[in-house]
Amino acid sequence: MSLMTATLYSLSNIGMRLFDAQQSQFAADVSALACVMAHEDLARKIAEQNFGQMIETEKLSDKCTVVVEANHVVRRAVAVSAEGLDLPTLQR
């Protein structure tokens, strides 16, 4: 009986960590998109609305990298703005 209880407790902890990781990644992705499309203040506000805290942001001309922490899980996301219809690729 105690083995089954320990197993169920472990599974619930793993499930919560997976949920926290997904929530943190979602907040990072949305914040990176907001950063590249608008500005860093909007990205910070969106991270907070998604229960995250923006730790780091780096914005270049058409690229924004964001690091967000939500529920003690840190995730990184990168968004790139493409002007026009052709997207740059690694094969040139």
Jmol script that loads the backbone (N, CA, C; Angstrom):
load data "model"
ATOM      1  N   MET A   1       0.819  -1.195   0.000  1.00  0.00           N
ATOM      2  CA  MET A   1       0.000   0.000   0.000  1.00  0.00           C
ATOM      3  C   MET A   1       0.865   1.261   0.000  1.00  0.00           C
ATOM      4  N   SER A   2       1.935   1.258   0.767  1.00  0.00           N
ATOM      5  CA  SER A   2       2.796   2.435   0.816  1.00  0.00           C
ATOM      6  C   SER A   2       3.529   2.635  -0.508  1.00  0.00           C
ATOM      7  N   LEU A   3       3.840   1.554  -1.228  1.00  0.00           N
ATOM      8  CA  LEU A   3       4.486   1.677  -2.529  1.00  0.00           C
ATOM      9  C   LEU A   3       3.538   2.337  -3.533  1.00  0.00           C
ATOM     10  N   MET A   4       2.281   1.980  -3.499  1.00  0.00           N
ATOM     11  CA  MET A   4       1.299   2.578  -4.387  1.00  0.00           C
ATOM     12  C   MET A   4       1.101   4.060  -4.047  1.00  0.00           C
ATOM     13  N   THR A   5       1.093   4.395  -2.788  1.00  0.00           N
ATOM     14  CA  THR A   5       0.956   5.792  -2.377  1.00  0.00           C
ATOM     15  C   THR A   5       2.151   6.609  -2.848  1.00  0.00           C
ATOM     16  N   ALA A   6       3.349   6.062  -2.690  1.00  0.00           N
ATOM     17  CA  ALA A   6       4.562   6.760  -3.136  1.00  0.00           C
ATOM     18  C   ALA A   6       4.552   6.941  -4.651  1.00  0.00           C
ATOM     19  N   THR A   7       4.083   5.939  -5.383  1.00  0.00           N
ATOM     20  CA  THR A   7       4.019   6.029  -6.839  1.00  0.00           C
ATOM     21  C   THR A   7       3.029   7.104  -7.272  1.00  0.00           C
ATOM     22  N   LEU A   8       1.866   7.134  -6.672  1.00  0.00           N
ATOM     23  CA  LEU A   8       0.870   8.150  -7.004  1.00  0.00           C
ATOM     24  C   LEU A   8       1.351   9.557  -6.667  1.00  0.00           C
ATOM     25  N   TYR A   9       2.039   9.689  -5.551  1.00  0.00           N
ATOM     26  CA  TYR A   9       2.592  10.988  -5.161  1.00  0.00           C
ATOM     27  C   TYR A   9       3.642  11.447  -6.182  1.00  0.00           C
ATOM     28  N   SER A  10       4.497  10.514  -6.613  1.00  0.00           N
ATOM     29  CA  SER A  10       5.521  10.849  -7.609  1.00  0.00           C
ATOM     30  C   SER A  10       4.898  11.246  -8.936  1.00  0.00           C
ATOM     31  N   LEU A  11       3.881  10.510  -9.359  1.00  0.00           N
ATOM     32  CA  LEU A  11       3.215  10.836 -10.619  1.00  0.00           C
ATOM     33  C   LEU A  11       2.536  12.202 -10.562  1.00  0.00           C
ATOM     34  N   SER A  12       1.955  12.539  -9.429  1.00  0.00           N
ATOM     35  CA  SER A  12       1.314  13.853  -9.327  1.00  0.00           C
ATOM     36  C   SER A  12       2.356  14.968  -9.369  1.00  0.00           C
ATOM     37  N   ASN A  13       3.512  14.748  -8.754  1.00  0.00           N
ATOM     38  CA  ASN A  13       4.591  15.752  -8.803  1.00  0.00           C
ATOM     39  C   ASN A  13       5.120  15.918 -10.222  1.00  0.00           C
ATOM     40  N   ILE A  14       5.285  14.803 -10.936  1.00  0.00           N
ATOM     41  CA  ILE A  14       5.760  14.874 -12.319  1.00  0.00           C
ATOM     42  C   ILE A  14       4.742  15.604 -13.179  1.00  0.00           C
ATOM     43  N   GLY A  15       3.474  15.311 -12.977  1.00  0.00           N
ATOM     44  CA  GLY A  15       2.430  15.992 -13.734  1.00  0.00           C
ATOM     45  C   GLY A  15       2.427  17.490 -13.492  1.00  0.00           C
ATOM     46  N   MET A  16       2.598  17.898 -12.263  1.00  0.00           N
ATOM     47  CA  MET A  16       2.632  19.330 -11.951  1.00  0.00           C
ATOM     48  C   MET A  16       3.859  20.001 -12.561  1.00  0.00           C
ATOM     49  N   ARG A  17       5.010  19.324 -12.555  1.00  0.00           N
ATOM     50  CA  ARG A  17       6.224  19.900 -13.169  1.00  0.00           C
ATOM     51  C   ARG A  17       6.045  20.061 -14.671  1.00  0.00           C
ATOM     52  N   LEU A  18       5.401  19.075 -15.317  1.00  0.00           N
ATOM     53  CA  LEU A  18       5.142  19.186 -16.752  1.00  0.00           C
ATOM     54  C   LEU A  18       4.198  20.350 -17.043  1.00  0.00           C
ATOM     55  N   PHE A  19       3.181  20.513 -16.229  1.00  0.00           N
ATOM     56  CA  PHE A  19       2.253  21.634 -16.390  1.00  0.00           C
ATOM     57  C   PHE A  19       2.980  22.963 -16.203  1.00  0.00           C
ATOM     58  N   ASP A  20       3.839  23.057 -15.181  1.00  0.00           N
ATOM     59  CA  ASP A  20       4.603  24.280 -14.933  1.00  0.00           C
ATOM     60  C   ASP A  20       5.538  24.592 -16.100  1.00  0.00           C
ATOM     61  N   ALA A  21       6.164  23.554 -16.666  1.00  0.00           N
ATOM     62  CA  ALA A  21       7.069  23.752 -17.794  1.00  0.00           C
ATOM     63  C   ALA A  21       6.307  24.270 -19.016  1.00  0.00           C
ATOM     64  N   GLN A  22       5.121  23.717 -19.267  1.00  0.00           N
ATOM     65  CA  GLN A  22       4.304  24.176 -20.383  1.00  0.00           C
ATOM     66  C   GLN A  22       3.851  25.617 -20.181  1.00  0.00           C
ATOM     67  N   GLN A  23       3.451  25.951 -18.974  1.00  0.00           N
ATOM     68  CA  GLN A  23       3.003  27.308 -18.675  1.00  0.00           C
ATOM     69  C   GLN A  23       4.154  28.300 -18.848  1.00  0.00           C
ATOM     70  N   SER A  24       5.330  27.935 -18.391  1.00  0.00           N
ATOM     71  CA  SER A  24       6.495  28.802 -18.518  1.00  0.00           C
ATOM     72  C   SER A  24       6.889  28.985 -19.981  1.00  0.00           C
ATOM     73  N   GLN A  25       6.860  27.906 -20.776  1.00  0.00           N
ATOM     74  CA  GLN A  25       7.217  28.005 -22.189  1.00  0.00           C
ATOM     75  C   GLN A  25       6.203  28.847 -22.949  1.00  0.00           C
ATOM     76  N   PHE A  26       4.921  28.684 -22.621  1.00  0.00           N
ATOM     77  CA  PHE A  26       3.892  29.488 -23.268  1.00  0.00           C
ATOM     78  C   PHE A  26       4.094  30.972 -22.971  1.00  0.00           C
ATOM     79  N   ALA A  27       4.377  31.294 -21.721  1.00  0.00           N
ATOM     80  CA  ALA A  27       4.610  32.699 -21.351  1.00  0.00           C
ATOM     81  C   ALA A  27       5.829  33.254 -22.078  1.00  0.00           C
ATOM     82  N   ALA A  28       6.880  32.449 -22.223  1.00  0.00           N
ATOM     83  CA  ALA A  28       8.081  32.899 -22.927  1.00  0.00           C
ATOM     84  C   ALA A  28       7.797  33.104 -24.412  1.00  0.00           C
ATOM     85  N   ASP A  29       7.081  32.177 -25.028  1.00  0.00           N
ATOM     86  CA  ASP A  29       6.775  32.305 -26.455  1.00  0.00           C
ATOM     87  C   ASP A  29       5.941  33.548 -26.749  1.00  0.00           C
ATOM     88  N   VAL A  30       4.904  33.749 -25.974  1.00  0.00           N
ATOM     89  CA  VAL A  30       4.027  34.901 -26.202  1.00  0.00           C
ATOM     90  C   VAL A  30       4.768  36.206 -25.933  1.00  0.00           C
ATOM     91  N   SER A  31       5.599  36.228 -24.924  1.00  0.00           N
ATOM     92  CA  SER A  31       6.365  37.438 -24.603  1.00  0.00           C
ATOM     93  C   SER A  31       7.366  37.756 -25.705  1.00  0.00           C
ATOM     94  N   ALA A  32       7.995  36.736 -26.253  1.00  0.00           N
ATOM     95  CA  ALA A  32       8.949  36.971 -27.346  1.00  0.00           C
ATOM     96  C   ALA A  32       8.237  37.537 -28.570  1.00  0.00           C
ATOM     97  N   LEU A  33       7.061  37.019 -28.879  1.00  0.00           N
ATOM     98  CA  LEU A  33       6.304  37.567 -30.007  1.00  0.00           C
ATOM     99  C   LEU A  33       5.904  39.010 -29.762  1.00  0.00           C
ATOM    100  N   ALA A  34       5.454  39.318 -28.549  1.00  0.00           N
ATOM    101  CA  ALA A  34       5.084  40.698 -28.221  1.00  0.00           C
ATOM    102  C   ALA A  34       6.289  41.618 -28.293  1.00  0.00           C
ATOM    103  N   CYS A  35       7.423  41.119 -27.866  1.00  0.00           N
ATOM    104  CA  CYS A  35       8.647  41.919 -27.881  1.00  0.00           C
ATOM    105  C   CYS A  35       9.058  42.277 -29.305  1.00  0.00           C
ATOM    106  N   VAL A  36       9.012  41.300 -30.194  1.00  0.00           N
ATOM    107  CA  VAL A  36       9.459  41.557 -31.564  1.00  0.00           C
ATOM    108  C   VAL A  36       8.415  42.351 -32.362  1.00  0.00           C
ATOM    109  N   MET A  37       7.138  42.193 -32.031  1.00  0.00           N
ATOM    110  CA  MET A  37       6.099  42.913 -32.766  1.00  0.00           C
ATOM    111  C   MET A  37       5.842  44.312 -32.219  1.00  0.00           C
ATOM    112  N   ALA A  38       5.989  44.504 -30.903  1.00  0.00           N
ATOM    113  CA  ALA A  38       5.681  45.802 -30.300  1.00  0.00           C
ATOM    114  C   ALA A  38       6.918  46.330 -29.568  1.00  0.00           C
ATOM    115  N   HIS A  39       6.981  46.111 -28.249  1.00  0.00           N
ATOM    116  CA  HIS A  39       8.110  46.591 -27.472  1.00  0.00           C
ATOM    117  C   HIS A  39       8.243  45.755 -26.205  1.00  0.00           C
ATOM    118  N   GLU A  40       9.338  45.965 -25.492  1.00  0.00           N
ATOM    119  CA  GLU A  40       9.675  45.137 -24.332  1.00  0.00           C
ATOM    120  C   GLU A  40       8.709  45.330 -23.158  1.00  0.00           C
ATOM    121  N   ASP A  41       8.158  46.516 -23.003  1.00  0.00           N
ATOM    122  CA  ASP A  41       7.214  46.739 -21.904  1.00  0.00           C
ATOM    123  C   ASP A  41       5.950  45.895 -22.071  1.00  0.00           C
ATOM    124  N   LEU A  42       5.472  45.789 -23.303  1.00  0.00           N
ATOM    125  CA  LEU A  42       4.308  44.943 -23.565  1.00  0.00           C
ATOM    126  C   LEU A  42       4.652  43.472 -23.320  1.00  0.00           C
ATOM    127  N   ALA A  43       5.848  43.075 -23.692  1.00  0.00           N
ATOM    128  CA  ALA A  43       6.278  41.688 -23.464  1.00  0.00           C
ATOM    129  C   ALA A  43       6.316  41.367 -21.975  1.00  0.00           C
ATOM    130  N   ARG A  44       6.805  42.298 -21.179  1.00  0.00           N
ATOM    131  CA  ARG A  44       6.850  42.100 -19.726  1.00  0.00           C
ATOM    132  C   ARG A  44       5.434  41.993 -19.148  1.00  0.00           C
ATOM    133  N   LYS A  45       4.530  42.832 -19.634  1.00  0.00           N
ATOM    134  CA  LYS A  45       3.148  42.804 -19.160  1.00  0.00           C
ATOM    135  C   LYS A  45       2.472  41.478 -19.527  1.00  0.00           C
ATOM    136  N   ILE A  46       2.704  41.001 -20.733  1.00  0.00           N
ATOM    137  CA  ILE A  46       2.109  39.734 -21.163  1.00  0.00           C
ATOM    138  C   ILE A  46       2.673  38.567 -20.373  1.00  0.00           C
ATOM    139  N   ALA A  47       3.957  38.599 -20.053  1.00  0.00           N
ATOM    140  CA  ALA A  47       4.552  37.536 -19.225  1.00  0.00           C
ATOM    141  C   ALA A  47       3.879  37.505 -17.855  1.00  0.00           C
ATOM    142  N   GLU A  48       3.645  38.670 -17.280  1.00  0.00           N
ATOM    143  CA  GLU A  48       2.991  38.733 -15.969  1.00  0.00           C
ATOM    144  C   GLU A  48       1.539  38.275 -16.046  1.00  0.00           C
ATOM    145  N   GLN A  49       0.861  38.561 -17.139  1.00  0.00           N
ATOM    146  CA  GLN A  49      -0.518  38.103 -17.298  1.00  0.00           C
ATOM    147  C   GLN A  49      -0.598  36.579 -17.434  1.00  0.00           C
ATOM    148  N   ASN A  50       0.499  35.972 -17.867  1.00  0.00           N
ATOM    149  CA  ASN A  50       0.560  34.522 -17.994  1.00  0.00           C
ATOM    150  C   ASN A  50       1.292  33.896 -16.812  1.00  0.00           C
ATOM    151  N   PHE A  51       1.259  34.574 -15.672  1.00  0.00           N
ATOM    152  CA  PHE A  51       1.821  34.082 -14.404  1.00  0.00           C
ATOM    153  C   PHE A  51       3.319  33.833 -14.482  1.00  0.00           C
ATOM    154  N   GLY A  52       4.007  34.643 -15.260  1.00  0.00           N
ATOM    155  CA  GLY A  52       5.457  34.523 -15.387  1.00  0.00           C
ATOM    156  C   GLY A  52       6.141  35.829 -15.044  1.00  0.00           C
ATOM    157  N   GLN A  53       7.433  35.734 -14.895  1.00  0.00           N
ATOM    158  CA  GLN A  53       8.245  36.921 -14.614  1.00  0.00           C
ATOM    159  C   GLN A  53       9.380  36.940 -15.625  1.00  0.00           C
ATOM    160  N   MET A  54       9.491  38.050 -16.356  1.00  0.00           N
ATOM    161  CA  MET A  54      10.554  38.162 -17.342  1.00  0.00           C
ATOM    162  C   MET A  54      11.881  38.390 -16.633  1.00  0.00           C
ATOM    163  N   ILE A  55      12.813  37.518 -16.856  1.00  0.00           N
ATOM    164  CA  ILE A  55      14.126  37.603 -16.221  1.00  0.00           C
ATOM    165  C   ILE A  55      15.102  38.369 -17.095  1.00  0.00           C
ATOM    166  N   GLU A  56      15.054  38.090 -18.384  1.00  0.00           N
ATOM    167  CA  GLU A  56      16.032  38.683 -19.294  1.00  0.00           C
ATOM    168  C   GLU A  56      15.382  38.916 -20.648  1.00  0.00           C
ATOM    169  N   THR A  57      15.782  39.984 -21.311  1.00  0.00           N
ATOM    170  CA  THR A  57      15.309  40.251 -22.666  1.00  0.00           C
ATOM    171  C   THR A  57      16.437  40.892 -23.458  1.00  0.00           C
ATOM    172  N   GLU A  58      16.548  40.481 -24.704  1.00  0.00           N
ATOM    173  CA  GLU A  58      17.561  41.046 -25.591  1.00  0.00           C
ATOM    174  C   GLU A  58      16.909  41.292 -26.941  1.00  0.00           C
ATOM    175  N   LYS A  59      16.837  42.548 -27.342  1.00  0.00           N
ATOM    176  CA  LYS A  59      16.187  42.881 -28.607  1.00  0.00           C
ATOM    177  C   LYS A  59      17.202  43.480 -29.556  1.00  0.00           C
ATOM    178  N   LEU A  60      17.342  42.824 -30.694  1.00  0.00           N
ATOM    179  CA  LEU A  60      18.128  43.367 -31.792  1.00  0.00           C
ATOM    180  C   LEU A  60      17.134  43.943 -32.792  1.00  0.00           C
ATOM    181  N   SER A  61      17.565  44.310 -33.952  1.00  0.00           N
ATOM    182  CA  SER A  61      16.671  45.002 -34.882  1.00  0.00           C
ATOM    183  C   SER A  61      15.420  44.201 -35.217  1.00  0.00           C
ATOM    184  N   ASP A  62      15.557  42.938 -35.586  1.00  0.00           N
ATOM    185  CA  ASP A  62      14.391  42.147 -35.970  1.00  0.00           C
ATOM    186  C   ASP A  62      14.299  40.832 -35.200  1.00  0.00           C
ATOM    187  N   LYS A  63      14.995  40.738 -34.081  1.00  0.00           N
ATOM    188  CA  LYS A  63      15.030  39.506 -33.293  1.00  0.00           C
ATOM    189  C   LYS A  63      14.924  39.852 -31.807  1.00  0.00           C
ATOM    190  N   CYS A  64      14.130  39.075 -31.085  1.00  0.00           N
ATOM    191  CA  CYS A  64      13.979  39.300 -29.652  1.00  0.00           C
ATOM    192  C   CYS A  64      14.111  37.965 -28.923  1.00  0.00           C
ATOM    193  N   THR A  65      14.976  37.926 -27.931  1.00  0.00           N
ATOM    194  CA  THR A  65      15.175  36.747 -27.094  1.00  0.00           C
ATOM    195  C   THR A  65      14.676  37.079 -25.693  1.00  0.00           C
ATOM    196  N   VAL A  66      13.834  36.196 -25.142  1.00  0.00           N
ATOM    197  CA  VAL A  66      13.204  36.433 -23.850  1.00  0.00           C
ATOM    198  C   VAL A  66      13.413  35.217 -22.960  1.00  0.00           C
ATOM    199  N   VAL A  67      13.721  35.465 -21.684  1.00  0.00           N
ATOM    200  CA  VAL A  67      13.807  34.402 -20.681  1.00  0.00           C
ATOM    201  C   VAL A  67      12.756  34.706 -19.616  1.00  0.00           C
ATOM    202  N   VAL A  68      11.868  33.723 -19.385  1.00  0.00           N
ATOM    203  CA  VAL A  68      10.751  33.893 -18.464  1.00  0.00           C
ATOM    204  C   VAL A  68      10.768  32.776 -17.432  1.00  0.00           C
ATOM    205  N   GLU A  69      10.440  33.146 -16.181  1.00  0.00           N
ATOM    206  CA  GLU A  69      10.307  32.163 -15.109  1.00  0.00           C
ATOM    207  C   GLU A  69       8.851  32.139 -14.651  1.00  0.00           C
ATOM    208  N   ALA A  70       8.284  30.939 -14.595  1.00  0.00           N
ATOM    209  CA  ALA A  70       6.926  30.754 -14.084  1.00  0.00           C
ATOM    210  C   ALA A  70       6.920  29.500 -13.224  1.00  0.00           C
ATOM    211  N   ASN A  71       6.504  29.645 -11.985  1.00  0.00           N
ATOM    212  CA  ASN A  71       6.444  28.517 -11.037  1.00  0.00           C
ATOM    213  C   ASN A  71       7.798  27.819 -10.897  1.00  0.00           C
ATOM    214  N   HIS A  72       8.860  28.589 -10.788  1.00  0.00           N
ATOM    215  CA  HIS A  72      10.220  28.096 -10.580  1.00  0.00           C
ATOM    216  C   HIS A  72      10.758  27.311 -11.768  1.00  0.00           C
ATOM    217  N   VAL A  73      10.181  27.491 -12.954  1.00  0.00           N
ATOM    218  CA  VAL A  73      10.670  26.864 -14.180  1.00  0.00           C
ATOM    219  C   VAL A  73      11.065  27.985 -15.135  1.00  0.00           C
ATOM    220  N   VAL A  74      12.288  27.939 -15.640  1.00  0.00           N
ATOM    221  CA  VAL A  74      12.812  28.981 -16.512  1.00  0.00           C
ATOM    222  C   VAL A  74      12.814  28.461 -17.947  1.00  0.00           C
ATOM    223  N   ARG A  75      12.264  29.261 -18.853  1.00  0.00           N
ATOM    224  CA  ARG A  75      12.231  28.901 -20.262  1.00  0.00           C
ATOM    225  C   ARG A  75      12.670  30.091 -21.107  1.00  0.00           C
ATOM    226  N   ARG A  76      13.228  29.797 -22.284  1.00  0.00           N
ATOM    227  CA  ARG A  76      13.745  30.802 -23.196  1.00  0.00           C
ATOM    228  C   ARG A  76      12.999  30.675 -24.516  1.00  0.00           C
ATOM    229  N   ALA A  77      12.722  31.819 -25.147  1.00  0.00           N
ATOM    230  CA  ALA A  77      12.068  31.829 -26.455  1.00  0.00           C
ATOM    231  C   ALA A  77      12.685  32.926 -27.315  1.00  0.00           C
ATOM    232  N   VAL A  78      12.696  32.677 -28.612  1.00  0.00           N
ATOM    233  CA  VAL A  78      13.238  33.624 -29.577  1.00  0.00           C
ATOM    234  C   VAL A  78      12.180  33.852 -30.650  1.00  0.00           C
ATOM    235  N   ALA A  79      11.953  35.102 -30.995  1.00  0.00           N
ATOM    236  CA  ALA A  79      11.034  35.452 -32.085  1.00  0.00           C
ATOM    237  C   ALA A  79      11.761  36.362 -33.057  1.00  0.00           C
ATOM    238  N   VAL A  80      11.465  36.177 -34.334  1.00  0.00           N
ATOM    239  CA  VAL A  80      12.104  36.952 -35.396  1.00  0.00           C
ATOM    240  C   VAL A  80      11.017  37.573 -36.254  1.00  0.00           C
ATOM    241  N   SER A  81      11.165  38.837 -36.564  1.00  0.00           N
ATOM    242  CA  SER A  81      10.239  39.530 -37.451  1.00  0.00           C
ATOM    243  C   SER A  81      10.781  39.450 -38.861  1.00  0.00           C
ATOM    244  N   ALA A  82       9.935  39.085 -39.790  1.00  0.00           N
ATOM    245  CA  ALA A  82      10.348  38.987 -41.194  1.00  0.00           C
ATOM    246  C   ALA A  82       9.575  40.022 -42.005  1.00  0.00           C
ATOM    247  N   GLU A  83      10.275  40.944 -42.579  1.00  0.00           N
ATOM    248  CA  GLU A  83       9.665  41.942 -43.456  1.00  0.00           C
ATOM    249  C   GLU A  83       9.555  41.325 -44.844  1.00  0.00           C
ATOM    250  N   GLY A  84       8.410  41.409 -45.449  1.00  0.00           N
ATOM    251  CA  GLY A  84       8.218  40.849 -46.783  1.00  0.00           C
ATOM    252  C   GLY A  84       7.816  39.387 -46.725  1.00  0.00           C
ATOM    253  N   LEU A  85       7.838  38.735 -47.864  1.00  0.00           N
ATOM    254  CA  LEU A  85       7.353  37.367 -47.951  1.00  0.00           C
ATOM    255  C   LEU A  85       8.455  36.318 -47.884  1.00  0.00           C
ATOM    256  N   ASP A  86       9.689  36.683 -48.105  1.00  0.00           N
ATOM    257  CA  ASP A  86      10.761  35.693 -48.122  1.00  0.00           C
ATOM    258  C   ASP A  86      11.428  35.612 -46.746  1.00  0.00           C
ATOM    259  N   LEU A  87      11.496  34.426 -46.208  1.00  0.00           N
ATOM    260  CA  LEU A  87      12.129  34.213 -44.916  1.00  0.00           C
ATOM    261  C   LEU A  87      13.553  33.731 -45.110  1.00  0.00           C
ATOM    262  N   PRO A  88      14.491  34.234 -44.316  1.00  0.00           N
ATOM    263  CA  PRO A  88      15.866  33.767 -44.459  1.00  0.00           C
ATOM    264  C   PRO A  88      15.987  32.316 -43.982  1.00  0.00           C
ATOM    265  N   THR A  89      16.824  31.580 -44.654  1.00  0.00           N
ATOM    266  CA  THR A  89      17.080  30.187 -44.266  1.00  0.00           C
ATOM    267  C   THR A  89      18.569  30.003 -44.056  1.00  0.00           C
ATOM    268  N   LEU A  90      18.934  28.826 -43.565  1.00  0.00           N
ATOM    269  CA  LEU A  90      20.348  28.524 -43.388  1.00  0.00           C
ATOM    270  C   LEU A  90      21.038  28.217 -44.698  1.00  0.00           C
ATOM    271  N   GLN A  91      20.288  27.843 -45.722  1.00  0.00           N
ATOM    272  CA  GLN A  91      20.859  27.527 -47.036  1.00  0.00           C
ATOM    273  C   GLN A  91      20.801  28.758 -47.913  1.00  0.00           C
ATOM    274  N   ARG A  92      21.942  29.344 -48.173  1.00  0.00           N
ATOM    275  CA  ARG A  92      21.993  30.534 -49.012  1.00  0.00           C
ATOM    276  C   ARG A  92      22.898  30.301 -50.195  1.00  0.00           C
TER     277      ARG A  92
END
end "model"
wireframe off; spacefill off
backbone 0.3
color backbone group
